[in-house]
Amino acid sequence: MTHLLIRLFIKDYKNIKDENIRKKYGELGSFVGIFSNVMLFIIKFLVGVFINSVAIMADSFNNLSDSLSSIITLIGFKLGAKPADEEHPFGHGRMEYISGLVVSFIIMLIGFQFLRTSFLKIINPETISFSYVTIFILLITVIIKIWQAFFNIKIGKLINSYSLIATATDSRNDVIVTSVTILSLIIFKFFNLNLDGYFGIIVAIFLMYSGFNLAKETLSPLLGEAIDNELAEKIKYIALSYNGVIGVHDILVHNYGPNKSIASLHVEVPSNVDITKSHEIIDLIEKQIQEELNIFLTIHMDPVNVDDERIQTIVNTIRNVFKNYDEELDTHDHRLVDGENRINFIFDLVIPYNFSKEKEKHLISDIKNSVKNIDNRYKCIINIEKSFINK
């Protein structure tokens, strides 16, 4: 069914790197969500009114909020697809995240409203009308929601859309919510226990919790996330595949919407190689990464003295110290500056975020002592950095 809809409504559907095709995928997902969720809202609301169940009515408005979510997602896709302009040179891709944030607040608000309604229902319980037809109808809605979840997760992963993947998660949650509602009706039928208000509270809390998680996940890329380790390794692999590149570090990626990223990194090149040749290599790396990973890249070139054997000896000594602390420790940008009475060894030390100040203090002390044991004239000048990569 999913593949049929894609082929029916999207021409050239295989060309997902094209922004217009990606927008059409988003529009398809949104329109399917609007239609199916409005249909589910009408069915559940009528059933809830007919049998006087606040839990089912709460669940129906959850579906209505899902259709509203699809509308906002659709608007987010349309605004996010707007090309770059003078005021927004990086495009409008983050509108997709903002639309998800709006949806999350709507979900939390609806959850709060039904928490209040369910609480009043516990204080003043009303009789529920049970019928097997109702159970059958609700089971049909569960099946529709399961299909919705698979539909959105397939499209979301295909075009790398956070909004659609979040919608898929919300559909999965709806399956759980409706299943709980069905359980409350079965308990009432066979045990004569009216738990409708209590189950309504469960549904309401679940809605607020889902909305809160969605808000938190949507805010994350807006605040700025660490680069994914897999993406960092791909960038490193491409850069290090070129002759004349001996090291890569300080990879930074700034996200301006799905599939819209700007990055920078430092590339180490031998200092004894002509700068024009190294610059040519860097241009080729930038071009390949932009073509293969769709990342606009800027590279800073670090010339490294590869003829001074003392540097490698010191680096090996420092890496031996790392073994006593943490495997995520790293070091780069090594330079030796010879003086009359002392030799400065200048370098960057990358430490994890979970490293305590006390541990950092002991690490630096051990590094300085170990390096000094090689030659008493060595003086370590250390620049502390945090990793930008999410391990």
C-alpha positions in Angstrom: 0.0 0.0 0.0 2.8 2.4 0.9 4.8 1.7 -2.2 1.6 2.0 -4.3 0.8 5.5 -2.9 4.4 6.6 -3.5 4.4 5.5 -7.1 0.9 6.9 -7.7 1.5 10.4 -6.3 5.2 11.0 -6.8 6.8 11.1 -10.2 10.6 10.3 -10.2 10.1 9.0 -6.7 13.6 7.4 -6.6 15.3 10.7 -6.9 15.1 11.5 -3.1 18.2 13.8 -3.2 16.2 16.3 -5.1 14.6 18.9 -2.8 11.4 19.0 -4.8 10.9 15.3 -4.6 11.7 15.3 -0.9 9.0 18.0 -0.4 6.5 15.8 -2.4 7.2 12.9 0.0 6.6 15.1 2.9 3.3 16.4 1.4 2.2 12.9 0.7 2.9 11.8 4.3 1.1 14.9 5.6 -2.0 14.5 3.4 -2.4 10.8 4.3 -2.0 11.7 8.0 -4.7 14.4 7.7 -7.2 12.2 5.9 -6.8 9.1 8.0 -6.7 10.9 11.4 -9.8 13.0 10.7 -11.6 9.7 9.7 -10.4 8.1 13.0 -11.5 11.1 15.0 -15.0 11.0 13.7 -15.3 7.2 14.2 -13.9 7.2 17.8 -15.8 10.4 18.9 -19.1 9.0 17.7 -18.4 5.7 19.5 -17.3 7.5 22.7 -20.5 9.6 22.7 -22.6 6.6 22.0 -21.2 4.5 24.8 -20.5 7.5 27.1 -16.7 6.7 27.4 -14.4 9.6 28.2 -11.4 7.4 27.5 -12.5 6.8 23.9 -13.4 10.5 23.5 -9.9 11.4 24.8 -8.4 9.0 22.3 -10.5 10.5 19.5 -9.2 14.0 20.2 -5.7 12.5 20.2 -6.4 11.5 16.6 -7.6 15.0 15.9 -4.4 16.4 17.3 -2.6 14.0 15.0 -4.4 15.5 12.0 -3.5 19.0 13.2 0.1 17.7 13.6 0.0 16.6 9.9 -1.2 20.0 8.8 1.6 21.7 10.7 4.1 19.2 9.4 2.8 20.0 5.9 3.3 23.8 6.5 6.8 23.0 7.9 7.7 21.1 4.7 6.5 23.9 2.5 8.3 26.7 4.5 11.4 24.5 4.9 11.6 24.0 1.2 11.9 27.7 0.5 15.2 28.6 -1.1 17.9 30.6 0.6 17.5 34.4 0.5 19.3 37.5 1.5 18.1 37.3 5.1 18.5 33.5 5.4 21.5 32.5 3.4 21.4 28.9 4.8 17.8 28.3 3.8 14.7 27.7 5.8 15.1 24.0 6.6 14.8 24.5 10.4 11.1 25.3 9.9 10.6 21.6 9.9 11.9 21.4 13.5 9.8 24.4 14.6 6.7 22.8 13.2 7.4 19.7 15.3 7.8 21.9 18.4 4.4 23.5 17.8 2.8 20.0 17.4 4.4 18.9 20.7 2.8 21.8 22.6 -0.6 21.0 21.1 -0.3 17.4 22.2 0.6 18.4 25.8 -2.3 20.9 25.9 -4.9 18.3 24.8 -3.5 15.8 27.3 -3.9 18.4 30.1 -7.5 19.1 29.1 -8.4 15.4 29.2 -6.6 14.9 32.5 -9.0 17.3 34.0 -12.0 15.7 32.3 -11.0 12.2 33.4 -10.5 13.3 37.0 -14.0 14.7 37.0 -15.2 11.4 35.6 -13.7 9.5 38.5 -15.5 11.8 41.0 -18.8 11.5 39.2 -18.7 8.1 37.3 -21.3 7.4 34.6 -22.4 4.1 33.2 -20.6 2.9 30.0 -22.5 1.1 27.2 -20.6 -2.0 26.0 -21.0 -3.6 22.6 -19.0 -6.0 20.5 -19.5 -3.7 17.6 -17.6 -0.9 19.5 -14.7 -3.3 20.2 -14.6 -4.3 16.5 -14.6 -0.6 15.4 -11.8 0.2 17.8 -9.8 -2.8 16.6 -10.1 -1.5 13.0 -8.7 1.9 14.1 -5.8 0.1 15.8 -5.0 -1.7 12.5 -5.2 1.7 10.6 -2.8 3.3 13.2 -0.3 0.4 12.8 -0.3 1.0 9.0 0.1 4.7 9.7 3.2 4.0 11.8 4.8 1.8 9.2 3.9 4.3 6.4 5.5 7.3 8.2 8.6 5.5 9.4 9.2 4.2 5.8 8.9 7.7 4.3 10.7 9.4 7.2 13.7 7.2 7.0 13.7 7.4 3.2 14.0 11.2 3.1 15.6 11.6 6.5 12.7 13.6 7.9 12.6 14.0 11.7 9.0 15.3 11.5 7.7 12.1 9.8 9.7 9.8 12.0 8.2 11.6 15.1 4.7 11.2 13.5 5.4 7.5 13.1 6.3 7.3 16.8 3.1 9.1 17.7 1.1 6.6 15.6 2.7 3.8 17.5 1.8 5.4 20.8 -1.8 5.7 19.6 -1.9 1.9 19.1 -1.0 1.6 22.7 -3.5 4.2 23.9 -6.5 2.6 21.9 -5.5 -0.9 23.1 -5.7 0.4 26.7 -9.1 1.9 26.0 -10.3 -1.5 24.6 -9.0 -3.2 27.8 -11.1 -0.8 30.0 -14.2 -1.8 28.1 -13.5 -5.5 28.4 -12.9 -5.1 32.2 -16.2 -3.3 32.5 -18.1 -6.0 30.6 -16.7 -9.0 32.4 -15.9 -7.6 35.9 -18.4 -4.7 36.1 -15.6 -2.3 37.1 -15.9 1.2 35.7 -12.3 2.2 35.2 -13.0 4.6 32.3 -11.9 7.7 34.2 -8.7 6.0 35.4 -7.8 4.8 32.0 -8.7 8.3 30.7 -6.0 9.7 33.1 -3.5 7.1 31.8 -4.3 8.2 28.2 -4.0 11.9 29.2 -0.7 11.4 31.0 0.6 9.4 28.0 -0.3 12.3 25.7 1.5 14.9 27.9 4.5 12.6 28.2 4.7 12.0 24.4 4.3 15.8 23.8 7.1 16.5 26.2 9.5 14.0 24.6 8.6 15.3 21.2 9.4 18.8 22.3 12.7 17.7 23.8 13.7 15.8 20.7 12.7 18.7 18.4 14.6 21.3 20.4 17.8 19.2 20.3 18.8 20.0 16.7 17.7 23.6 17.2 20.0 24.0 20.1 22.9 22.3 18.2 23.8 18.6 18.5 27.1 16.8 18.5 28.0 15.3 15.2 26.9 11.6 14.8 29.9 9.3 15.1 29.0 7.4 11.9 29.0 10.7 9.9 32.2 11.8 11.5 33.9 8.5 10.4 32.7 9.0 6.8 34.1 12.5 6.7 37.4 11.2 8.1 37.6 8.3 5.7 37.1 10.6 2.7 39.7 13.1 3.9 42.3 10.5 4.8 41.9 8.7 1.5 43.9 11.5 -0.2 47.7 11.3 -0.4 49.2 14.2 1.5 46.6 14.1 4.4 48.1 12.8 7.6 45.4 13.6 10.1 41.9 15.0 10.6 40.4 16.6 13.7 38.0 19.3 15.0 35.0 18.2 12.9 32.1 20.6 13.3 28.7 20.2 11.6 25.9 22.7 11.9 22.5 21.5 10.9 20.1 23.9 9.1 17.4 21.3 8.5 17.3 17.7 7.3 19.9 17.2 4.6 21.1 20.8 4.9 24.4 20.9 6.8 27.5 23.2 6.9 30.7 21.7 8.3 34.3 22.6 9.0 37.3 20.5 9.9 41.0 20.7 10.3 43.2 18.7 8.0 46.9 18.0 8.9 49.3 18.1 5.9 53.1 17.8 5.9 54.8 21.2 6.3 57.5 20.3 3.8 54.9 20.0 0.9 54.3 23.0 -1.3 51.2 24.9 0.0 49.7 25.1 -3.4 49.6 21.3 -3.8 48.1 20.9 -0.3 45.5 23.5 -1.1 44.5 21.6 -4.3 44.0 18.5 -2.2 41.8 20.3 0.2 39.7 21.7 -2.6 39.2 18.1 -3.9 38.1 16.9 -0.4 35.6 19.7 0.0 34.1 18.9 -3.4 33.8 15.1 -2.8 32.2 15.5 0.6 29.7 18.0 -0.8 28.8 15.6 -3.6 28.7 12.4 -1.6 27.4 13.6 1.8 25.6 16.8 0.8 27.6 18.8 3.3 29.0 22.3 2.5 32.5 22.0 3.9 35.2 24.4 4.8 38.7 23.0 5.7 41.4 24.6 7.8 44.8 23.4 6.9 47.3 22.5 9.7 50.9 22.1 8.5 52.7 19.4 10.5 56.4 18.9 10.9 56.9 15.2 9.9 60.7 15.4 9.9 61.1 15.9 13.7 61.2 12.4 15.2 61.1 14.0 18.7 57.4 14.9 18.2 56.3 11.3 17.5 58.2 10.1 20.6 56.4 12.6 22.8 53.0 11.8 21.2 53.5 8.0 21.8 54.4 8.8 25.5 51.3 10.8 25.9 49.1 8.1 24.4 50.5 5.6 26.8 49.4 7.9 29.6 45.9 7.9 28.1 45.6 4.1 28.6 45.3 4.7 32.4 42.4 7.1 31.9 39.9 7.0 29.0 40.0 5.6 25.5 38.2 8.7 24.1 41.2 11.0 25.0 42.9 12.3 21.9 45.6 14.8 21.0 46.5 16.8 17.8 48.2 20.0 16.5 51.7 19.1 17.9 54.5 21.6 17.7 57.9 21.9 19.2 59.4 25.3 19.8 63.1 25.2 20.6 64.5 27.7 23.1 67.9 28.2 24.7 67.0 26.5 28.1 63.7 24.8 27.4 61.7 23.3 24.6 58.0 24.0 24.4 55.7 21.2 23.2 52.4 22.8 22.2 49.4 20.6 21.5 45.6 20.3 21.8 44.2 17.8 24.3 40.6 16.5 23.6 38.8 15.2 26.7 35.3 13.7 27.2 32.5 15.8 28.7 32.2 13.4 31.6 35.8 14.0 32.7 35.9 15.5 36.2 38.1 18.5 37.0 40.0 16.4 39.5 40.6 13.7 36.9 41.7 16.3 34.3 44.1 17.8 36.8 45.8 14.4 37.5 45.9 13.6 33.7 47.7 16.9 32.9 50.1 16.3 35.7 50.9 12.7 34.5 51.4 14.0 30.9 53.8 16.7 32.0 55.8 14.4 34.2 56.0 11.7 31.5 57.1 14.1 28.8 59.6 15.7 31.2 61.1 12.2 31.8 62.1 12.1 28.1 64.0 15.4 28.3 64.1 17.7 31.3 63.9 20.7 29.0 60.4 19.8 27.6 57.6 22.1 28.8 54.0 21.1 27.8 51.7 23.9 26.7 48.3 22.3 26.6 45.1 23.6 25.1 42.1 21.7 26.5 39.2 20.9 24.0 35.9 19.0 24.2 34.9 16.5 21.6 32.2 17.6 19.1 31.4 14.0 18.1 28.6 12.0 19.7 30.2 8.6 20.5 
